[in-house]
Amino acid sequence: MRRGEPGRMAAAAAASALLLAGCMLGPDYKRPELAVPDQFRSTPPRAEVSPSAADTAWWQQFGDAQLNALVDEALANNLDVVAAAARVDQFYGVLGTTRAALFPQVGADVNGSRQRASTITATGAPGINPYNSAQAAVLASWEIDLFGRTRRLTEAATAQLRGSEAFRRGTVLSLVAAVTAGYVQLRDLDKQVEVARDTLKLREDSLKLFERRFKGGVVSELELSQARSEYATALRTLPQLEQSAAQQENALSVLVGRNPGPIVRGRPIDELSMPPVPAGLPSELIEPRPDLLAAEQSLVAANARIGAAKAAYFPTISLTGAFGAASRSLSDLSGGAARIWSYGLDVSVPIFTAGAIAGQVESAEAGQRESLAQYRKAVQTGFRETEDALVGVTKSQLARDAAKQQTDALANYARLARKRYDGGYSSYLEVLDAERSLFNAQLQLAQSQADVLLQAAALYKAMGGGWVDLADQLAPKPKSASEG
């Protein structure tokens, strides 16, 4: 064999492998066609629609600086967002490990020893005994991706990485919506606590008046008992509402990355502004949703695994080589006589696997069907959640207006009932009925005011949109983002 022939043969084999490396088994991914509704059933009033609202920091449009500060704090410190960023880095590492198999692997091996061989056996070493042994070599190997197995696995790992990034952005989306909703619910509870305290004060004053009148023989014991009952009802309601408010504070504290504790309030709930309702076709509204992007990337990964599984039916071809020197003395390693080299071609062909490969292919194809169904369901869920929120925005406003009318009417009813009772035209039962109804209506009005704002937050959460990019600027980023 002529000098340099091993190098030429290895180069020729590598070139041949590269020419054949274009073959990739399995289906290429194509986005499935989806049934998209032409329009939503519920459309908000035209005056409330804003075409670009989905790309704005919508939580700032509530007009509460304290809410804005809580959202900023949550984006910077929430542990779920930190964990989601770390998850992206994990999949970045998986991609690097998977993709590395596409390239030759090079390493080095250096070893030395001192040995003594037996002088009385047939294999005894003649001459120097004991003797030294030293070897240094560069090792290389390359599994040629002839049928696309590694490329399909790399495609799947890339999709997993993109899916984990979409999941991280979905965590940002959910966090902003959760903080906003939690703050609105807290202000709702604050309003109910305020109503309960005012009602308790009024009923306490009434009870004291009735106790004095009972002692003077003006009212009966029946009327006094009724006053005590209403006072006890308000007294029972107040600590329940205060408990709920304290628990809501604790939940918000954890969301923003703190230990449970008090939350500084801003504007009262009846002074919070209503964000505008975005406009657009259904597909345009929900297409940027991170959960839909994550579901599609899961489908891409599952689709790629089919090709990787089918590649197991075909041969695997690996090139190996080593170049170095071996000697009984370190000083002789650089000499030409100590030079060693080797190269080889390894071909592995499955002949009988008892259905193992077929099972892997069947499993991969079933996984793709499962991911497809989950993707379709995610899209349907996105439309449903957006539709629900649009219905909620419209109907909750109607319910709030009706609750306001009812509260105004009951306030007038309670005033007139008290006036009739003081004039001796009706019994105290009429006053109790009016005040009890007014108390319940005031609590329901606070809840109705909160529900309108909560539905707006739910709508923005259901759509996703460019506002996620604005929020994401304040959130922790994966370390791999700065490396990429």
Secondary structure in CASP SS format (residue, H / E / C, confidence):
PFRMAT SS
TARGET T0000
AUTHOR 0000-0000-0000
METHOD secondary structure of the structure
MODEL  1
M C 1.00
R C 1.00
R C 1.00
G C 1.00
E H 1.00
P H 1.00
G H 1.00
R H 1.00
M H 1.00
A H 1.00
A H 1.00
A H 1.00
A H 1.00
A H 1.00
A H 1.00
S H 1.00
A H 1.00
L H 1.00
L H 1.00
L H 1.00
A C 1.00
G C 1.00
C C 1.00
M C 1.00
L C 1.00
G C 1.00
P C 1.00
D C 1.00
Y C 1.00
K C 1.00
R C 1.00
P C 1.00
E C 1.00
L C 1.00
A C 1.00
V C 1.00
P C 1.00
D C 1.00
Q C 1.00
F C 1.00
R C 1.00
S C 1.00
T C 1.00
P C 1.00
P C 1.00
R H 1.00
A H 1.00
E H 1.00
V E 1.00
S E 1.00
P C 1.00
S C 1.00
A H 1.00
A H 1.00
D H 1.00
T C 1.00
A C 1.00
W H 1.00
W H 1.00
Q H 1.00
Q H 1.00
F H 1.00
G C 1.00
D C 1.00
A H 1.00
Q H 1.00
L H 1.00
N H 1.00
A H 1.00
L H 1.00
V H 1.00
D H 1.00
E H 1.00
A H 1.00
L H 1.00
A H 1.00
N H 1.00
N C 1.00
L H 1.00
D H 1.00
V H 1.00
V H 1.00
A H 1.00
A H 1.00
A H 1.00
A H 1.00
R H 1.00
V H 1.00
D H 1.00
Q H 1.00
F H 1.00
Y H 1.00
G H 1.00
V H 1.00
L H 1.00
G H 1.00
T H 1.00
T H 1.00
R H 1.00
A H 1.00
A C 1.00
L C 1.00
F C 1.00
P C 1.00
Q E 1.00
V E 1.00
G E 1.00
A E 1.00
D E 1.00
V E 1.00
N E 1.00
G E 1.00
S E 1.00
R E 1.00
Q E 1.00
R C 1.00
A C 1.00
S C 1.00
T C 1.00
I C 1.00
T C 1.00
A C 1.00
T C 1.00
G C 1.00
A C 1.00
P C 1.00
G C 1.00
I C 1.00
N C 1.00
P C 1.00
Y E 1.00
N E 1.00
S E 1.00
A E 1.00
Q E 1.00
A E 1.00
A E 1.00
V E 1.00
L E 1.00
A E 1.00
S E 1.00
W E 1.00
E E 1.00
I E 1.00
D C 1.00
L C 1.00
F C 1.00
G C 1.00
R H 1.00
T H 1.00
R H 1.00
R H 1.00
L H 1.00
T H 1.00
E H 1.00
A H 1.00
A H 1.00
T H 1.00
A H 1.00
Q H 1.00
L H 1.00
R H 1.00
G H 1.00
S H 1.00
E H 1.00
A H 1.00
F H 1.00
R H 1.00
R H 1.00
G H 1.00
T H 1.00
V H 1.00
L H 1.00
S H 1.00
L H 1.00
V H 1.00
A H 1.00
A H 1.00
V H 1.00
T H 1.00
A H 1.00
G H 1.00
Y H 1.00
V H 1.00
Q H 1.00
L H 1.00
R H 1.00
D H 1.00
L H 1.00
D H 1.00
K H 1.00
Q H 1.00
V H 1.00
E H 1.00
V H 1.00
A H 1.00
R H 1.00
D H 1.00
T H 1.00
L H 1.00
K H 1.00
L H 1.00
R H 1.00
E H 1.00
D H 1.00
S H 1.00
L H 1.00
K H 1.00
L H 1.00
F H 1.00
E H 1.00
R H 1.00
R H 1.00
F H 1.00
K H 1.00
G C 1.00
G C 1.00
V C 1.00
V C 1.00
S C 1.00
E H 1.00
L H 1.00
E H 1.00
L H 1.00
S H 1.00
Q H 1.00
A H 1.00
R H 1.00
S H 1.00
E H 1.00
Y H 1.00
A H 1.00
T H 1.00
A H 1.00
L H 1.00
R H 1.00
T H 1.00
L H 1.00
P H 1.00
Q H 1.00
L H 1.00
E H 1.00
Q H 1.00
S H 1.00
A H 1.00
A H 1.00
Q H 1.00
Q H 1.00
E H 1.00
N H 1.00
A H 1.00
L H 1.00
S H 1.00
V H 1.00
L H 1.00
V C 1.00
G C 1.00
R C 1.00
N C 1.00
P C 1.00
G C 1.00
P C 1.00
I C 1.00
V C 1.00
R C 1.00
G C 1.00
R C 1.00
P C 1.00
I H 1.00
D H 1.00
E H 1.00
L C 1.00
S C 1.00
M C 1.00
P C 1.00
P C 1.00
V E 1.00
P E 1.00
A C 1.00
G C 1.00
L C 1.00
P H 1.00
S H 1.00
E H 1.00
L H 1.00
I H 1.00
E C 1.00
P C 1.00
R C 1.00
P H 1.00
D H 1.00
L H 1.00
L H 1.00
A H 1.00
A H 1.00
E H 1.00
Q H 1.00
S H 1.00
L H 1.00
V H 1.00
A H 1.00
A H 1.00
N H 1.00
A H 1.00
R H 1.00
I H 1.00
G H 1.00
A H 1.00
A H 1.00
K H 1.00
A H 1.00
A H 1.00
Y H 1.00
F C 1.00
P C 1.00
T E 1.00
I E 1.00
S E 1.00
L E 1.00
T E 1.00
G E 1.00
A E 1.00
F E 1.00
G E 1.00
A E 1.00
A E 1.00
S E 1.00
R C 1.00
S C 1.00
L H 1.00
S H 1.00
D H 1.00
L C 1.00
S C 1.00
G C 1.00
G H 1.00
A H 1.00
A H 1.00
R E 1.00
I E 1.00
W E 1.00
S E 1.00
Y E 1.00
G E 1.00
L E 1.00
D E 1.00
V E 1.00
S E 1.00
V C 1.00
P C 1.00
I C 1.00
F C 1.00
T C 1.00
A C 1.00
G C 1.00
A H 1.00
I H 1.00
A H 1.00
G H 1.00
Q H 1.00
V H 1.00
E H 1.00
S H 1.00
A H 1.00
E H 1.00
A H 1.00
G H 1.00
Q H 1.00
R H 1.00
E H 1.00
S H 1.00
L H 1.00
A H 1.00
Q H 1.00
Y H 1.00
R H 1.00
K H 1.00
A H 1.00
V H 1.00
Q H 1.00
T H 1.00
G H 1.00
F H 1.00
R H 1.00
E H 1.00
T H 1.00
E H 1.00
D H 1.00
A H 1.00
L H 1.00
V H 1.00
G H 1.00
V H 1.00
T H 1.00
K H 1.00
S H 1.00
Q H 1.00
L H 1.00
A H 1.00
R H 1.00
D H 1.00
A H 1.00
A H 1.00
K H 1.00
Q H 1.00
Q H 1.00
T H 1.00
D H 1.00
A H 1.00
L H 1.00
A H 1.00
N H 1.00
Y H 1.00
A H 1.00
R H 1.00
L H 1.00
A H 1.00
R H 1.00
K H 1.00
R H 1.00
Y H 1.00
D H 1.00
G C 1.00
G C 1.00
Y C 1.00
S C 1.00
S C 1.00
Y H 1.00
L H 1.00
E H 1.00
V H 1.00
L H 1.00
D H 1.00
A H 1.00
E H 1.00
R H 1.00
S H 1.00
L H 1.00
F H 1.00
N H 1.00
A H 1.00
Q H 1.00
L H 1.00
Q H 1.00
L H 1.00
A H 1.00
Q H 1.00
S H 1.00
Q H 1.00
A H 1.00
D H 1.00
V H 1.00
L H 1.00
L H 1.00
Q H 1.00
A H 1.00
A H 1.00
A H 1.00
L H 1.00
Y H 1.00
K H 1.00
A H 1.00
M H 1.00
G C 1.00
G C 1.00
G C 1.00
W H 1.00
V H 1.00
D H 1.00
L H 1.00
A H 1.00
D H 1.00
Q C 1.00
L C 1.00
A C 1.00
P C 1.00
K C 1.00
P C 1.00
K H 1.00
S H 1.00
A H 1.00
S H 1.00
E H 1.00
G C 1.00
END
